[in-house]
């Protein structure tokens, strides 16, 4: 049974012949530096995230991937806004290299203040700024916009049928066929409406005229 590599030992991880971290530590000279670098990257990217990033490339490139992740993490700690690429464009790569050496030796990293980083920012360095997202409303981002959708479907509003109004109008037309010109016309029209309502048993309508007939005239009509 072989011994565990320094990276798996510091992470308390089982190590075997197909270890992911072992080939990544060959460029680091001492065992303590290998442990420090592995522990630093595990804290920065997460243990599972570090393993996934290393496994994303081929086995021949794992050493270079580990080194690239180390320099990028150190660059972000030194300059959180622009990172290692920003330090290279601003001719401050020595700060990133000093941070890597500090990690390998187990020393703390010196961070550059945000004011100094903004003053010494070159035009090429702005491309590495993570705060460069455009907020202009006129930019052509129509393809990236997603229209929000409601959680519930909207049912089309259907107009209510005007059945009662049509029945009422038809009853009025049938009942009030005669014009009301005098008192006798009132009696005839009322009797006509009552007769039509008596025939239609399904209609439950209360028809009222502009003025009610006098009971005396109605009794006279019944006697006749």
C-alpha positions as CSV (number, residue, x, y, z in Angstrom):
1,X,0.0,0.0,0.0
2,X,1.5,3.4,-1.1
3,X,1.7,6.4,1.0
4,X,-0.8,9.3,0.6
5,X,0.3,12.4,-1.2
6,X,0.7,15.6,0.7
7,X,-2.5,17.1,-0.8
8,X,-4.7,14.3,0.2
9,X,-3.1,14.1,3.6
10,X,-3.9,17.7,4.4
11,X,-7.4,17.3,3.1
12,X,-7.9,14.1,5.0
13,X,-8.8,12.4,1.7
14,X,-8.3,8.8,0.6
15,X,-5.4,8.6,-1.8
16,X,-4.9,5.9,-4.4
17,X,-3.0,5.2,-7.7
18,X,-5.5,7.3,-9.7
19,X,-5.2,10.3,-7.4
20,X,-6.3,13.6,-8.9
21,X,-4.1,15.9,-6.7
22,X,-0.8,13.9,-6.8
23,X,0.3,14.9,-10.4
24,X,-0.6,18.5,-9.7
25,X,2.0,18.9,-6.9
26,X,5.1,17.8,-8.8
27,X,6.3,21.4,-9.6
28,X,6.2,22.4,-5.9
29,X,9.6,21.5,-4.2
30,X,8.8,20.8,-0.6
31,X,6.1,18.7,1.1
32,X,5.0,21.5,3.4
33,X,4.6,23.9,0.4
34,X,2.5,21.2,-1.3
35,X,0.2,21.0,1.7
36,X,-0.1,24.7,2.1
37,X,-1.0,25.2,-1.6
38,X,-3.6,22.4,-1.6
39,X,-5.2,23.7,1.6
40,X,-5.3,27.3,0.3
41,X,-7.0,26.3,-2.9
42,X,-9.5,24.0,-1.1
43,X,-10.5,27.0,1.1
44,X,-10.8,29.3,-1.9
45,X,-12.6,27.1,-4.4
46,X,-14.0,24.5,-2.0
47,X,-12.8,20.9,-1.8
48,X,-15.3,19.5,-4.3
49,X,-14.9,22.5,-6.6
50,X,-11.1,22.1,-6.7
51,X,-11.4,18.5,-7.6
52,X,-14.0,19.2,-10.3
53,X,-11.8,22.0,-11.9
54,X,-8.8,19.8,-12.0
55,X,-10.7,16.9,-13.5
56,X,-12.1,19.2,-16.2
57,X,-8.8,18.9,-18.1
58,X,-6.7,16.1,-19.3
59,X,-4.2,14.3,-17.0
60,X,-1.2,15.9,-18.8
61,X,-2.5,19.4,-18.0
62,X,-3.5,18.9,-14.4
63,X,-0.2,20.4,-13.1
64,X,-0.7,23.5,-15.2
65,X,-4.4,23.7,-14.2
66,X,-3.4,23.6,-10.5
67,X,-0.8,26.4,-11.0
68,X,-3.3,28.5,-12.9
69,X,-5.9,28.2,-10.2
70,X,-3.3,29.1,-7.6
71,X,-2.2,32.3,-9.4
72,X,-5.8,33.3,-10.1
73,X,-6.8,32.8,-6.5
74,X,-3.8,34.8,-5.2
75,X,-4.5,37.6,-7.8
76,X,-8.1,37.9,-6.6
77,X,-7.0,38.2,-3.0
78,X,-4.4,40.9,-3.8
79,X,-6.8,42.8,-6.1
80,X,-10.4,41.5,-5.8
81,X,-11.6,43.7,-8.6
82,X,-9.2,43.0,-11.5
83,X,-7.5,39.7,-10.4
84,X,-4.3,38.3,-11.7
85,X,-4.8,39.5,-15.3
86,X,-5.4,43.0,-14.1
87,X,-2.1,42.9,-12.1
88,X,-0.3,41.7,-15.2
89,X,-1.6,44.5,-17.4
90,X,-0.9,47.1,-14.8
91,X,2.7,45.9,-14.5
92,X,2.2,44.7,-11.0
93,X,2.8,41.0,-11.5
94,X,5.3,41.0,-8.8
95,X,2.5,41.4,-6.3
96,X,0.8,38.2,-7.6
97,X,4.1,36.3,-7.5
98,X,4.7,37.5,-3.9
99,X,1.3,36.3,-2.9
100,X,2.0,32.8,-4.4
101,X,5.3,32.7,-2.5
102,X,3.5,33.7,0.6
103,X,1.0,30.9,0.2
104,X,3.7,28.3,-0.4
105,X,5.5,29.4,2.7
106,X,2.3,29.7,4.8
107,X,2.5,33.5,5.3
108,X,-0.4,35.9,5.0
109,X,-1.1,37.7,1.7
110,X,-0.9,41.5,1.5
111,X,-4.0,43.0,-0.2
112,X,-4.0,46.1,-2.3
113,X,-6.5,48.8,-1.3
114,X,-9.3,49.5,-3.7
115,X,-8.3,53.2,-4.1
116,X,-4.8,52.4,-5.3
117,X,-6.3,49.8,-7.6
118,X,-8.6,52.3,-9.2
119,X,-6.0,55.0,-9.6
120,X,-3.5,52.7,-11.3
121,X,-6.1,51.1,-13.6
122,X,-5.0,51.1,-17.3
123,X,-7.5,50.9,-20.2
124,X,-6.6,47.3,-20.9
125,X,-7.2,46.5,-17.2
126,X,-10.8,47.6,-17.4
127,X,-11.6,44.5,-19.5
128,X,-10.7,42.4,-16.4
129,X,-13.0,44.4,-14.1
130,X,-15.9,42.4,-12.8
131,X,-17.9,45.6,-12.4
132,X,-17.9,46.5,-16.1
133,X,-21.5,45.2,-16.7
134,X,-23.3,47.8,-18.8
135,X,-26.4,49.4,-17.3
136,X,-27.4,51.3,-20.5
137,X,-31.0,50.6,-21.4
138,X,-30.2,51.3,-25.1
139,X,-27.9,48.4,-25.4
140,X,-29.0,45.6,-27.8
141,X,-29.8,42.9,-25.3
142,X,-33.1,41.9,-26.7
143,X,-32.0,38.3,-27.3
144,X,-31.0,37.9,-23.7
145,X,-34.2,39.2,-22.1
146,X,-36.8,36.8,-21.0
147,X,-40.4,38.0,-20.7
148,X,-41.9,37.1,-17.3
149,X,-44.8,34.8,-17.4
150,X,-47.6,34.7,-14.9
151,X,-48.1,31.6,-12.8
152,X,-51.7,31.3,-13.6
153,X,-53.4,31.3,-17.0
154,X,-55.7,34.2,-17.7
155,X,-59.1,33.1,-19.0
156,X,-60.6,35.3,-21.7
157,X,-63.5,37.3,-20.4
158,X,-66.8,36.1,-22.0
159,X,-69.7,38.6,-22.2
160,X,-72.7,37.4,-20.3
161,X,-75.7,36.6,-22.5
162,X,-78.5,39.2,-22.3
163,X,-81.4,36.7,-22.1
164,X,-83.4,38.4,-19.5
165,X,-83.4,41.7,-21.4
166,X,-84.4,40.0,-24.7
167,X,-87.3,38.2,-23.0
168,X,-88.4,41.4,-21.4
169,X,-88.4,43.3,-24.6
170,X,-90.3,40.5,-26.5
171,X,-92.9,40.4,-23.8
172,X,-93.3,44.2,-24.0
173,X,-93.7,44.1,-27.8
174,X,-96.3,41.3,-27.6
175,X,-98.2,42.9,-24.7
176,X,-98.1,46.5,-25.6
177,X,-99.1,46.2,-29.3
178,X,-101.8,48.9,-28.8
179,X,-101.1,52.5,-28.1
180,X,-102.2,54.0,-24.9
181,X,-104.2,57.0,-26.0
182,X,-107.1,57.1,-23.4
183,X,-108.5,55.4,-20.4
184,X,-110.1,52.6,-22.4
185,X,-106.8,51.9,-24.1
186,X,-105.3,51.5,-20.6
187,X,-107.8,48.8,-19.8
188,X,-107.3,46.9,-23.1
189,X,-103.5,47.1,-22.9
190,X,-103.5,45.7,-19.3
191,X,-105.8,42.9,-20.2
192,X,-103.6,42.1,-23.2
193,X,-100.5,41.9,-21.1
194,X,-102.2,39.7,-18.5
195,X,-103.5,37.4,-21.1
196,X,-100.0,37.1,-22.7
197,X,-98.4,36.4,-19.3
198,X,-101.0,33.8,-18.5
199,X,-100.1,31.9,-21.7
200,X,-96.4,31.9,-21.1
201,X,-96.0,30.0,-17.9
202,X,-92.2,29.9,-18.1
203,X,-91.8,33.7,-17.9
204,X,-91.5,35.0,-14.4
205,X,-91.6,38.7,-15.1
206,X,-93.5,41.6,-13.4
207,X,-94.5,44.1,-16.0
208,X,-95.5,47.6,-14.8
209,X,-96.8,50.4,-16.9
210,X,-96.3,54.1,-16.4
211,X,-99.5,54.4,-14.4
212,X,-101.7,51.8,-12.8
213,X,-105.3,51.2,-14.0
214,X,-108.1,52.3,-11.8
215,X,-110.0,49.4,-10.2
216,X,-113.4,50.9,-11.0
217,X,-112.9,50.8,-14.7
218,X,-111.6,47.2,-14.5
219,X,-114.7,46.1,-12.7
220,X,-116.9,47.7,-15.4
221,X,-115.1,45.9,-18.1
222,X,-115.6,42.6,-16.4
223,X,-119.3,43.2,-16.0
224,X,-119.6,44.0,-19.7
